[in-house]
């Protein structure tokens, strides 16, 4: 077993845009727990049959760091909430103060389905670390916030997951896909798509006091009454992230920041109109930092709340971009197309040869070593703006290897 460690570094090396999971080993003992039924059972133990619910309940109380192995299958929650909420009913409650890793066999292979009886995962522990890896998380529909995943004050690590088709129905609540309040969130190689919120943040809500790092991930086609894609009120860093075609009733379709957000090598494409709001930051004390990022959509910001450093490209002229950037570039200048699986683990937007993003000489200051597909940067003399690094003449420049599937090149040889 690969031991998950209790303490992690949370800094990102400038050249890599990756979090390194290193640190001191936990003093707690470690255990492997193997789920062996797709049925939603409550036995209170994993002696003979071990449902996912039972595995989590055992982990909550055994005083150990645990890795819960969830094989391929569709795991549908079927035990509705009673008069009072309980670990035995409704959503899957992770309350352990230790490390809990729930490891599936890959998105689309291991699916955890909330079946619209509640959210899917509820995490509420001030000391623990929770890892969700290799899962599709869908079908959540809670009375409160966090349709797919609700995290309160824990350290949450989401790796290679698909969070889709979850819904928040209360107009006073947030986070159709994921809700993170006050905790630490690290998300890598993950897709948050087709979630909704009757309140704020159709895709991802990151609340005041939270700390968040998103790497090589995509947030697309989510909808909310307010803020279709991402709302962040804490300190957030986005590296090689694509935010695409989210929608909202208030026209804030991409990212709303009420804290401090840094976007490096990101691609934001919003709605069907250049007037759709890709970035909103209209509180004078808050700031959005843009580095080597493409913005196709409007910025609803004060000049003092946007820091467009170098290597950025903007469709219009609303983000107060100055020297070292390309404002008012129009569709041809932005030059992105073909949203879909272009290699790697998540969907991306391709870059045209003629785009100002291609070999942008301003990108050298904040250049990451890889793109969202883990293609090495730069290809050519300079790197490309946005989450996609163009490889001239490519059909598939990089395999679809994401830790669970075989790459295209191996499949078709």
C-alpha positions, 0 to 999 in steps of 0.5 A: 500500500502507498501510505498517505502521510499526515502532513503535506506541503502546500506550496507550489514549485514555480516551474511545475504547478504541482503540489508535492505530497511529502511530510512526516508520517502520521503516528496513527496506525494504517489500515486498508478497508475493502468495499465488497458490495455496491448495496447501500447497507448499514451493518456497523462493521465490515466483517463479512459484507462491507458497503461503502457506508460501513467502510466510512463508519468503521474508519470514523471510529477506528482511530487509524489512517485508512485507505478505503478501496472501492472497486468498479461499480455503481454505488447508489445511496438508498437509505433516506434521512430520518427525522434527524440526520445520522451517519447511518442515513442519507449522505456519506459522513466522513468524521474521522480526525485521521487520514481517510482516502477513498480510492476508486478505479477511475471516473466513469468506472467507480460511481458514487450516486447520491440518488437525489436523497441527500448530498453524496459526501459530507466532510466535517472534521477540523483535524482530518485529511480526506482524499477522494480519488478515481471517482465519479460523484453524482446525483447529490441533492441536499437540503443544504449546500454542497450537492456533490461534496460538502467540506467544513474545515478539513483538508480535502484532496480531490484527485482524478474525479468527475463531479457531475449532475449534482444539485443544490435546490435552496436559493440560500445555499451554495456549491452545486458540485463542491462546497468548501468552507474554511477548509483547505482544498487541493484539486487536481485532474478533476472535472466539475460539470453539469451541476446546478445551484438555486443559490450561488456557485453552480460548480464550486464554492470556496468560502471565506477563510478557505485556502484552495489550489486547483491544478489541471482541472476543468469547470464547465457547463454548470448553472446557478442563480448567481455565479455559474462556475466558481465563487471564491471568498478565500485565498485561491490559486488556479494553475492550468484550469479551464472554466468554460461555458458556465451560465448564471441568471445574474450573468456572472458565468465564470469566476466571482472572487471576493478574496484573493485569486491567482490564475496562471495559465488558465482559459476562461471562455464564458457563454455565447456572448463576449459580454458574458462575465468571465471574471467578477471582482468588485470589492475594493479590498479583493484582487484577481491576479492574472498570469499567462491567462486567456479571458474570453468574456467580460471583466466586471472589476475595478481597476484596483481589483485586477492585477493583469501581470504579463502574458494575458490575452483578453477578448475585449477591453474590460480587464484593465490589461496594460503593458505585457498583455493583449487586450481587445484581441477579439475572437481571432486574437484569442484563437481558442476552439475545440473544447473537449478531451484533447489529451490528458485527464480533463477537457481543454480548449485548443489554441489556433496557430494564428492565436496571439496565445501561441508562442506568446513572448510575454509568457516567460515570466510566469511560465509553468513547465507543463500544460493541463494535459501534462505536455511540456512547456514551451513547445517552440521558443515561447510558451502559450497563454492559457491551459493548452500548449499547442504542438504543431501538426498534432492530432493527439499530442499526448495520450489520454493516460490519467492513471486509469485508462490506456492512451490513444496511441497504445489503443490504436497502434 
